[in-house]
Amino acid sequence: MIRHSAIQRFWISGVGSFFCWFVWQAAAQEPDETASTFRSDVRLVLLDVYVKDRESAVLGLSKENFVVREDGRPQKITVFDRNDLPVTVGILVDESRSMTSKRTDVLTAAQVFIEESNKQDQIFILNFNDTVRPGLPRNVLFSDSVEQLRSALNLGLPEGRTALRDAVVSGLKQLELGQRAKKALVVISDGGDTASTYTRKQMLDMVERSIATIYTIGLFDTDDPDRDPAILRQLARISGGDAYFPPSSSVMIPVCRDIAKEIRTRYTIGYLPQASSTTNPLRRIQIDVSAPGHPKLTVRARTSYRYDALEDLKHK
């Protein structure tokens, strides 16, 4: 397995880049699932992978159960971990005026997510309406204190419009300041975007280059003309997360509980990408998994990344 201290030392060193979502300038020696060390002269594609059967997450799989292909070519898995690794995670809470009636349910469910997360997670809160504001004090980037995070959730008041794209970009940037190798965002919003300065294309480009897995929760009023479930699905699909659309805010607690559980049961899989003659920077990833006793397994992970992000990192 990957030693937590080695991963953390890598990210603390500042070698990682926000614009290279799973490109680590570090790599393992030939892995044996008991230890990995990292070198600064090798780049690694790192994938956050969730496996489930028809009913629940499938745990206890080994490296041999997975086949990873990049642009159709099989890749040699050089890093594999199935443990509950701590993550850096941001909770983005829509506090536009239309969220007023949903606010109590949203905050209760977000608190459940915090309570059921790994106790070593680094968590932050961003509240957004016309602007994006940190919930934690300015001198505190992350916290593992339930009380402090509860206060951060309750800091704002529902008012104004919705700057969803700006919130996602701000969340991705703050994730890169965290010391945990795995990154995630949980986005809770009731609709489209009416106030952002970032464009949709700019936001999605950052998502493609980011390491983060994004989970979205859409809470829509049926008569809301600004609602945009498609963008919430797209954020989740690109990043390998999932999109949820509960029928009402009152049933959000099981959704947040499911997201916390999924984050804690994902596999970490890495491989060394090879140079290619193609000029297309977008590389497609396919992950197949098979295991005795599980006739039908579903895999959720990123399906592509931008190889030019590797070139960006070379010059940093």
C-alpha positions as CSV (number, residue, x, y, z in Angstrom):
1,M,0.0,0.0,0.0
2,I,1.1,3.6,-0.3
3,R,2.6,5.0,2.9
4,H,0.6,8.0,3.9
5,S,3.8,9.9,5.1
6,A,5.4,9.5,1.6
7,I,2.3,10.8,-0.1
8,Q,2.0,13.7,2.2
9,R,5.7,14.6,1.9
10,F,5.3,14.8,-1.8
11,W,2.4,17.2,-1.7
12,I,4.0,19.3,1.0
13,S,7.1,19.7,-1.1
14,G,5.1,21.7,-3.6
15,V,5.9,19.6,-6.7
16,G,2.2,18.9,-7.4
17,S,0.4,21.3,-9.7
18,F,-3.2,22.4,-9.7
19,F,-3.2,22.3,-13.5
20,C,-2.1,18.6,-13.6
21,W,-5.0,16.8,-11.9
22,F,-3.4,13.4,-11.5
23,V,0.1,14.0,-12.8
24,W,2.4,13.4,-9.9
25,Q,6.1,14.1,-10.4
26,A,6.7,11.2,-8.2
27,A,6.4,7.5,-8.7
28,A,6.8,4.2,-7.0
29,Q,9.5,1.6,-7.2
30,E,8.2,-1.7,-8.4
31,P,5.2,-1.9,-6.1
32,D,4.3,-4.9,-3.9
33,E,1.2,-3.5,-2.2
34,T,3.2,-3.2,1.0
35,A,5.3,-0.1,0.4
36,S,5.9,2.6,-2.2
37,T,8.6,5.3,-2.4
38,F,8.4,8.3,-4.6
39,R,11.0,9.9,-7.0
40,S,10.9,13.4,-8.3
41,D,12.0,12.4,-11.9
42,V,9.0,10.3,-12.9
43,R,5.4,11.3,-13.6
44,L,2.5,9.1,-12.7
45,V,-1.2,9.1,-13.7
46,L,-3.2,8.5,-10.5
47,L,-6.8,7.4,-10.6
48,D,-9.4,7.4,-7.8
49,V,-11.6,4.3,-8.5
50,Y,-14.9,3.2,-7.1
51,V,-16.2,-0.4,-7.7
52,K,-19.7,-1.6,-6.9
53,D,-21.9,-4.5,-7.7
54,R,-25.7,-4.3,-7.9
55,E,-26.0,-3.5,-4.2
56,S,-23.0,-1.9,-2.7
57,A,-19.2,-1.1,-2.9
58,V,-17.0,-4.1,-3.6
59,L,-14.0,-4.1,-1.1
60,G,-10.9,-6.2,-0.8
61,L,-10.0,-6.4,-4.5
62,S,-6.3,-6.7,-5.5
63,K,-4.3,-5.1,-8.3
64,E,-4.8,-8.3,-10.4
65,N,-8.5,-7.7,-10.6
66,F,-8.0,-4.5,-12.6
67,V,-7.0,-3.8,-16.2
68,V,-6.2,-0.2,-17.1
69,R,-6.0,1.0,-20.7
70,E,-5.0,4.4,-22.1
71,D,-6.2,5.0,-25.6
72,G,-6.8,1.3,-25.9
73,R,-3.3,0.3,-24.8
74,P,-3.0,-1.8,-21.6
75,Q,-1.0,-0.1,-18.8
76,K,1.1,-1.6,-16.1
77,I,-0.3,-0.7,-12.7
78,T,2.6,0.7,-10.6
79,V,0.7,2.0,-7.6
80,F,-2.3,0.3,-5.9
81,D,-4.0,1.0,-2.6
82,R,-7.3,-0.2,-1.2
83,N,-7.2,1.5,2.2
84,D,-9.3,4.3,3.6
85,L,-6.9,7.1,2.7
86,P,-7.6,10.5,4.1
87,V,-8.6,13.2,1.6
88,T,-8.7,16.9,1.2
89,V,-12.3,17.7,0.6
90,G,-14.3,20.9,0.0
91,I,-18.0,21.3,0.7
92,L,-19.5,24.0,-1.6
93,V,-22.8,25.3,-0.4
94,D,-25.2,27.4,-2.5
95,E,-26.6,30.2,-0.4
96,S,-28.5,32.1,-3.1
97,R,-31.9,33.5,-2.1
98,S,-33.8,30.5,-3.6
99,M,-32.1,28.2,-1.1
100,T,-33.8,29.8,1.9
101,S,-36.4,27.0,2.4
102,K,-33.8,24.3,1.9
103,R,-31.1,25.7,4.2
104,T,-31.8,23.8,7.4
105,D,-31.9,20.4,5.6
106,V,-28.8,21.2,3.6
107,L,-26.7,22.2,6.7
108,T,-27.9,19.1,8.6
109,A,-26.9,16.8,5.7
110,A,-23.6,18.5,5.2
111,Q,-22.8,18.0,8.9
112,V,-23.6,14.3,8.6
113,F,-21.1,14.1,5.7
114,I,-18.5,15.7,7.9
115,E,-19.2,13.4,10.9
116,E,-19.0,10.2,8.7
117,S,-15.8,11.2,6.9
118,N,-12.3,10.0,7.8
119,K,-11.2,11.8,11.0
120,Q,-7.9,12.6,9.3
121,D,-9.5,14.4,6.3
122,Q,-8.7,18.1,5.7
123,I,-12.1,19.8,5.2
124,F,-13.0,23.3,4.1
125,I,-16.3,25.1,3.4
126,L,-17.1,27.6,0.7
127,N,-20.4,29.4,0.8
128,F,-21.5,31.0,-2.5
129,N,-24.2,33.3,-3.9
130,D,-23.1,36.4,-5.8
131,T,-19.6,35.8,-4.5
132,V,-17.6,32.9,-3.0
133,R,-16.7,33.2,0.7
134,P,-14.7,30.8,2.9
135,G,-16.6,29.5,5.9
136,L,-13.5,28.9,8.0
137,P,-11.6,31.9,9.4
138,R,-9.2,33.5,7.0
139,N,-6.1,32.1,8.7
140,V,-7.6,28.5,8.7
141,L,-7.5,26.7,5.3
142,F,-8.7,23.3,6.5
143,S,-10.1,21.7,9.7
144,D,-11.0,18.3,11.1
145,S,-13.0,19.9,14.0
146,V,-16.7,19.1,13.7
147,E,-17.6,22.1,15.8
148,Q,-15.5,24.5,13.7
149,L,-16.9,23.1,10.5
150,R,-20.4,23.3,11.8
151,S,-19.8,27.0,12.5
152,A,-18.4,27.4,9.0
153,L,-21.5,25.9,7.4
154,N,-23.8,28.3,9.4
155,L,-21.8,31.4,8.6
156,G,-23.8,32.7,5.6
157,L,-27.3,33.8,4.9
158,P,-29.3,32.9,1.8
159,E,-29.4,36.0,-0.5
160,G,-28.5,37.1,-4.0
161,R,-27.8,35.1,-7.1
162,T,-25.7,32.0,-7.8
163,A,-22.0,32.0,-8.8
164,L,-21.7,28.2,-9.2
165,R,-18.7,28.2,-11.7
166,D,-16.7,30.6,-9.6
167,A,-17.3,28.4,-6.5
168,V,-16.1,25.2,-8.3
169,V,-12.9,27.0,-9.5
170,S,-12.3,28.4,-6.1
171,G,-12.8,25.0,-4.6
172,L,-10.4,23.3,-7.0
173,K,-7.7,25.9,-6.2
174,Q,-8.1,25.5,-2.5
175,L,-7.9,21.7,-2.8
176,E,-4.4,22.0,-4.2
177,L,-3.2,23.7,-1.0
178,G,-4.2,20.5,0.9
179,Q,-1.6,17.9,2.1
180,R,-3.7,14.9,1.3
181,A,-3.0,13.0,-1.9
182,K,-6.7,12.4,-2.7
183,K,-9.0,15.3,-3.4
184,A,-12.8,15.7,-3.6
185,L,-15.4,18.4,-3.9
186,V,-19.1,18.1,-2.8
187,V,-21.2,20.7,-4.5
188,I,-24.7,21.4,-3.2
189,S,-26.7,23.8,-5.4
190,D,-30.3,24.4,-6.5
191,G,-29.7,25.5,-10.1
192,G,-27.8,27.1,-12.8
193,D,-25.4,30.0,-12.8
194,T,-26.4,33.7,-12.8
195,A,-23.4,35.5,-11.3
196,S,-20.1,33.9,-12.2
197,T,-17.1,35.6,-13.8
198,Y,-15.6,32.3,-15.0
199,T,-17.1,30.8,-18.2
200,R,-18.4,27.2,-18.4
201,K,-15.5,26.3,-20.7
202,Q,-12.9,27.8,-18.2
203,M,-14.4,25.8,-15.3
204,L,-14.6,22.5,-17.2
205,D,-11.0,22.9,-18.4
206,M,-9.9,23.3,-14.8
207,V,-11.9,20.2,-13.8
208,E,-10.1,18.2,-16.5
209,R,-6.7,19.3,-15.2
210,S,-7.5,18.8,-11.6
211,I,-7.0,15.8,-9.4
212,A,-10.4,16.2,-7.7
213,T,-13.3,13.8,-7.8
214,I,-16.5,15.9,-7.8
215,Y,-19.9,14.9,-6.3
216,T,-22.9,17.1,-7.0
217,I,-26.2,17.4,-5.3
218,G,-28.9,19.2,-7.3
219,L,-31.9,20.6,-5.4
220,F,-34.3,22.1,-8.0
221,D,-37.6,23.8,-7.8
222,T,-39.8,22.6,-10.6
223,D,-40.5,26.2,-11.7
224,D,-36.9,27.4,-11.5
225,P,-35.9,28.7,-15.0
226,D,-32.2,28.8,-14.1
227,R,-31.9,25.2,-13.1
228,D,-29.2,23.3,-15.0
229,P,-28.9,19.6,-14.0
230,A,-26.7,18.9,-17.1
231,I,-23.7,20.9,-15.7
232,L,-23.9,19.0,-12.4
233,R,-23.9,15.7,-14.3
234,Q,-21.0,16.9,-16.4
235,L,-18.9,17.9,-13.4
236,A,-19.4,14.5,-11.9
237,R,-18.8,12.5,-15.1
238,I,-15.6,14.3,-16.0
239,S,-14.1,13.9,-12.6
240,G,-15.3,10.3,-11.9
241,G,-17.7,11.3,-9.2
242,D,-21.5,11.1,-9.1
243,A,-24.5,13.4,-9.4
244,Y,-27.5,13.1,-7.1
245,F,-30.9,14.7,-7.6
246,P,-33.0,14.0,-4.4
247,P,-36.7,14.8,-4.7
248,S,-36.5,17.2,-1.8
249,S,-33.9,18.6,0.6
250,S,-35.5,16.6,3.4
251,V,-33.9,13.4,2.0
252,M,-30.4,14.7,1.7
253,I,-29.0,13.0,4.7
254,P,-28.7,9.5,3.1
255,V,-27.2,11.1,0.0
256,C,-24.4,12.8,2.0
257,R,-23.9,9.6,4.0
258,D,-23.5,7.6,0.7
259,I,-21.0,10.2,-0.6
260,A,-18.9,10.0,2.6
261,K,-18.9,6.2,2.3
262,E,-17.9,6.1,-1.3
263,I,-15.0,8.5,-0.8
264,R,-13.7,6.1,1.9
265,T,-14.0,3.0,-0.2
266,R,-12.3,4.1,-3.4
267,Y,-9.2,2.3,-4.7
268,T,-6.1,4.3,-5.7
269,I,-4.5,3.1,-9.0
270,G,-1.5,4.6,-10.7
271,Y,0.5,4.0,-13.9
272,L,3.3,5.6,-15.8
273,P,2.0,7.2,-19.1
274,Q,3.9,6.7,-22.3
275,A,4.8,9.4,-24.8
276,S,2.7,9.3,-28.0
277,S,3.0,10.7,-31.5
278,T,-0.6,11.9,-31.5
279,T,-1.2,15.7,-31.3
280,N,-4.5,15.3,-29.4
281,P,-3.7,16.2,-25.7
282,L,-6.8,14.3,-24.5
283,R,-6.1,10.7,-23.5
284,R,-8.9,8.2,-22.9
285,I,-8.8,5.9,-19.9
286,Q,-10.8,2.6,-19.6
287,I,-10.8,0.5,-16.4
288,D,-12.1,-3.0,-16.4
289,V,-12.5,-5.1,-13.3
290,S,-13.5,-8.7,-12.7
291,A,-13.7,-10.7,-9.5
292,P,-15.0,-14.2,-8.7
293,G,-18.4,-14.1,-7.2
294,H,-19.2,-10.7,-8.8
295,P,-20.7,-11.3,-12.2
296,K,-21.5,-7.7,-12.9
297,L,-19.3,-4.9,-11.6
298,T,-19.6,-1.2,-12.2
299,V,-16.5,1.1,-12.2
300,R,-16.6,4.8,-11.6
301,A,-13.4,6.8,-12.3
302,R,-12.1,9.5,-14.6
303,T,-12.3,8.5,-18.2
304,S,-9.8,11.0,-19.7
305,Y,-7.0,13.4,-18.9
306,R,-5.0,16.0,-20.7
307,Y,-1.5,14.8,-21.5
308,D,-0.4,18.4,-22.2
309,A,-0.7,19.0,-18.4
310,L,2.5,16.8,-18.2
311,E,4.3,19.2,-20.5
312,D,3.1,22.1,-18.4
313,L,4.6,20.5,-15.3
314,K,8.0,20.0,-17.0
315,H,8.6,23.7,-17.1
316,K,7.6,24.5,-13.6
